[in-house]
Amino acid sequence: MAFTDWVNRRIFTTVHGNNLVYNTCWEDPRLDRVALDLGPDDNVLVITSAGCNSLDYALAEPNHVNAVDMNPRQNALLDLKMSAIRNLEFDDFFKMFGEGRLSGARKIYEQKLRASLPAWSQSFWDKKIKWFDHRKKSFYYRGTSGTVARIICAYTDNVIRVRPHLDALLNAETIEEQREIYENHLQKKFWSSLMKFAMNRDTTMSMLGVPKAQRKQIETQYEGGLVKFIRDCMESVFLDLPLKDNYFWRVYMNGAYTRECCPEYLKEENFEKLKGGLVDKVSTHTDSVQGFLEKHEGTISRYILLDHMDWLSDQFFPLLESEWQAIFDRAAPNARAIWRSGGLRTDFIEQVQVNRNGQIQNISSSLSYNESLANELHQKDRVHTYGSFYIADINV
């Protein structure tokens, strides 16, 4: 292994092994709901991330949602959200997870939330509940991805001084108005040499949860490389997609959602549905996908794998094969998987082999892709930071 690759892996492992990385999910569940076609008999596996989408899927009323993550801090965040749904009224819940600030958070936590948390989550929030009660810093500027967002906001507010234009962009009524604001007031100022330098650093990408293997895919597959890819993704959001309901970018630009622009679990009518029992359809599991599946009794009919196969595709390919073996072993009839990639294509999938009925086979022969729907949905993705999106039925 080259020394630079070793350093990059050490940075990424240090960031992910010691921190809450994601304070909000960075995948669009509105698309996932269409792709998954969830029904009342579906048992779902989703990589937890920040837990927003696990709650979103629960609102579709499947049989159960298993939120699985190797980072216990990510599960602790979902555990806290579920405890808050069960034990808080909506106004305080929205202040906490909508605005990212709740006055008296520690007292409320100790009196109403802590007792219903698992032990590890208790130990984490005993130390970190103060993140929700800071006069100047929103919860959404915590964690490693939140720290990057806060630094970028400091750059836009204090260095290039474009905050009024950012606010106008978020409040634009039409795409034409968005384009006018972005092209005339933001484009040249934002993409300075300093910003390009920062976006090309391994440390920055690691804090955003982008591993070296994923960066390599983008560099080799996208003309212009990583920085051009990031810029083109952002400009697609600002120039081609309506921002009025784009809560993904709003929360990092403002440090808060609004009641009109927020994830589904933060809308009052959906909060009441979750509180009324749907939250009990969600459980957290600190494990790898493979580890969870090997311990799990029963089958899984819907797999939401995010972009984590990019992480395994380079140095951890044997683990990727073991994971797919576990997926096939636990897949229900008519099972379906969706995933995203930083690359324009996931060529590595073609190389994955599993044991099917005593024979070693490439998994691609047992996957039926819905390319037309995946491409259609990918164009509508409000996040728009992934190179590709996949929907595949698993033929067991």
N, C-alpha and C positions, 0 to 999 in steps of 0.2 A: 504494500500500500504506500502511495506517495505521501511524503510528510505533510503536504498541504491538505490532502484528503483526511489524514489522521487528525490534524488540527481542526478541520471543519466538523468531523464527527464528534470530537471532544466538546467543541462549542455547542453543537446541537444537543448532545446528550446532557450537558450541564444545564442548558436552558430548560429542557423538557423534564429533566429528572428532579428539579428543585423548585419549580415555579408553576403557578397557574398560568397557562399560556393563553387560553381563549376565554374571554369574559362574555362573549356573545358568539353565536354560531355564524359561520361564514359560508353557508350553503342555503340556497333558496328553497324552502319547504313547499312553497306554492307549486313549484315544478315537480317536486318529489311526490306530492299527493297525486298528481296526474299520472306520473310514471309508475307509481306503485299500485294504484287502483286498490286501495286498502278496503278489506271487507271485515265483517264481524268475526270471522274464524281465523284471521291472520295473526300469527305470532311473529313479531318484528325483532330484528337485531339491528341496532344502530350504534355507531361509535359516538360516545357521549358528547365530546367537545364541551360546549357550555350548557347543554341540556335544553336549549330553547326548542330545538326541532323534535326532541323526544316528546315534549309536551304538545307540540303541534300535531304530531302523529296520533297521540292519544285522543285528540279532539275528533279524529276520524273514527273513533270507537272500534279499533281492532280488538282482538282478544287480549293481547298483552304486548308491551314494548319493553324490550331488554336493552338498557343503555349500558354499553360496555366500554371501558377505557382503562388503559394501563396506568394512566396518571391519576392517582386517587384524588388529587385536587380538583380535577374536572368533575368527578363524581360528587365530590363534596359540594360543589356549586349547585349541581342539580338537586342534591339532597336538601340544600338550604331552600331552594325554590319550592320544592314540594312541601317542606315543613311550613313555609310562609303561606302557601296556598291553603293548607289545612287550618292554619292558626291565626291568620291575619284577616282583617277586612280589606276590601279592595283598595281604598285610598292609601293605606300604609303600604300595601303590596306594590302599588304603582310607584309610590315615592321611592321605594327600595330598588325595584328592578326596572322601572320605567325612567325615573329621573336619576337613578344612581346615587341618591342621597336620602337618608332617613334619620331625622333628628332623634337622638336618644336611642340609637340602634343597639348599643350594648345592653341597655336595660330591657328593651323589647326582646332581644335575642335571649337573654337569660331567663326572662319570665315566660315567653311564649314559644320560642323556637327550639332551644337547645335540647330539651328533653326528648323530642321526637327524632333527633338525628342519630345515625349510627356513631359508634365510638370514635372512629378515625375522623369523621366529619366534625364531631364535637371538638376534638383536639385542634383541628385546623382553624375552625371559626372562633374558638376561644381566643386565638391570637389575631385573627384577621378581620373580625367583624367591624373593627374600626374603619375599614375601607369604605363602609357605607355612611360614615358620619364625619365627613371632612368638609369644612366650609368652602374650600376652594377646589378640591379635586373630586370629581365624580368617580364612582366605582368603575365606570367604563374607561377610565384612564389608569386602571390597575392591571396587574398581570403583565406579561411581556408584550403581548400584542397591544394592550392598552397603553403601555409606556411608549411604544413607537407612535401610536396615534397622538398621544399628548405632545411628543416632540415635534411631530408634523404640524400640530395646531400652533405650537409656539413659533414655529417657522412662518406659518401663514399669517399669524396675528402680529408678531413682533419684528420679523425680519422683512418679509415682502409686503406686509400690511394690506391684506386683501380681505379681511373678515367681512366688511359690508357686502362685497361681491359674492362671497361664499353664502352668506345669508340670503341674498337675492336669488342665487342659483337654486337653493333648496326650496324657495317659495315661488319659483317660476310657475306660471300657469300652463305654459306650452313648451314643447321641445324647441320650437323656434326661438322662444325667449331664452331658454337655457343656452342654446348655441351662441346667441348674441353676447350673453354675459361671459361665457367661457372664452370665446375666441377674442373678444375685445378687452377683457379685463384680467383674465387668469392665466391663459395658456403660456404666454412668454415669461411671465413672472414666476410661475410655479416651477416650470422645468428649467431651473437654473443649473449651472454646473455643480453646485453644492448638492442639490436634490438628486441629480443623476449619480453623483459619487456615492451618496448614502444608500441609494437603492441598489447599488452594485456591490455592497459589502455583504460578506457571508454572515457577519454578526447581526445585521439588520434583518436579513432573511430568516435566520434562525429564530430571532425573537418573534417574527411573524408566523413561525411554524412551518417554514419552507425548508426542507432538508436538501442537502447537496445533490442527491440523486435526482430530485425534481428540478433543481436549477440546471443540472446538466441536460435534462430532457428539453427544457425550454431553449437553452443555448444552442443545442444541435438541431432542433426542429423548427425554430422560429427565426425567420430572416430578420436580422437586426439584434438578436440576442435578448437577454433578460430585461434590460432597461426599456428597450423598444416594446417588448411584450407588455410590461407593466403600464407604460404610457398609453399604448393602444387600447388596453383593457379599460383604463380609467376614462379615456376619451370616448369610448363606446358608451359608458355609463352617462357621461355628461352631455354627449351630443346626440345620442340615438334613443335613449330610454327615458321615460318620464321619471323624474326624481320625487314627485309628490308622495309616492308610497314606497320609496326606497329607504326603508329603515336601516338597512345595513350600512350605508354610507353616512346617513344622518347621525347615527349614534357616535361614530368616530369623529365626525366634523364638529358636533355640538356637545358631546359627552352625555347626551340624554335622548330619549325618544319623546315623541308627543303622543297624546292619546289618539290622535288621528293617524299617526305614522309609527307603528310599532309591531312587534311580532304578535301573532294571534293569541298567545297565552296571556298577553298583557292587555287584551281588550276585555272590558268588564263582563260582557255576556259569556265569554269563553272562560274567564276566571271562575265564574259561578258554575259552569259546567264541570270544570276540573274539580272545584271544591265539592261539588255534588256527588263525586265518586270516580270521575274519569282519571283523576290523578293516581288512583290506586291501581290503574292498569300499567303503571310505569315502575320499574325496579332498576337499581344501579348495581353494577358488578365491576369490581376492580380486577381486571384480567386482560389478557390478550384475546383477540377474536378466537383464535385456535383454542386457547385454554378454556374459555367460557363454553365453547361448543362441545369440547370433549367431556366436560362435567355436566352439561345440560341434559336433562331428561325430556324427551319429546323432540318435536321437529320445529324448524323455523321456515316460514314461508316467504318472508321479505327481509332482504339484507340491504342495509344502507352502509356502504363501505367508505364513504367520503373519498378522500384522495390518498389514503394511507398506503395503498399498494405502490404508489410512487416511492414511498419511503423504503419499502422492502425490495424493490426491483433490482437494486444494484448490489450492495454488500450482503444482503440478507435473503437472497433468492430461495435457498432451501426452506426458510421460514414461510415464504410466500406459498411454496408448494404444499407445505404442511397445513397451512391455513385453508387453502382450497380443498385439500383432502377432507378437512373437518367440515367445511361448508357442504360438500357433496354428501358426506356421511349423515348430516343432520337436516338436509333439505327435504321439505315436504313436497308432495306432488304439486306441480304447477308453481314451484318456488320461483322467485324473481330477485335479481340483484341489481342495484344501481351503484354507480361509482363515478367519480370525477378524476381528472388528471390535469396536472400542470402542462403536460405535453399535448401536442396536437393529435397524438395517437398513442395507444398503449401496446406497442409491439411486443413487450415482454410477456403479455398474457398468452401469446401464441406459443411460448416456450414452456409454459407451466404444464406439468404432467401429474396425474393422480392415478391411483389404483381403482379401476372400475371392474368389479366382478372378477378379480384376479388378473386383470390385464392392465398394463400401464398405457394410459392414453393421454393425449393432449386435451386439456379441458375445452379448447375451442370447438371440438367436435360435439360437445354436449351443451353448448351455449347457443341460444337463438336470439340474435340481436334485433332490436327494433330501432334501426338506424334513423328512419324518417322521423319518428316521434322524438327521439333523443336530439336530433339536430334542430327540430322545430323548437323544442323547449330550451335548448342551449342558447338560442338567439334571444330568448326572452329573459334570461337569467339576470336578476337585478344585481347580483354580486359581480358577475362578469369578470372574475379573475382566474378562471380555469380555462385551459386550452381545449378541453373536450369533455363530453358527458356521455354515459353509456347506460343502456337499459338492456338487460339480458335475462331471458327465461332459462332456468336450469332444468335440463332434461335428465331426470333421475330414473 
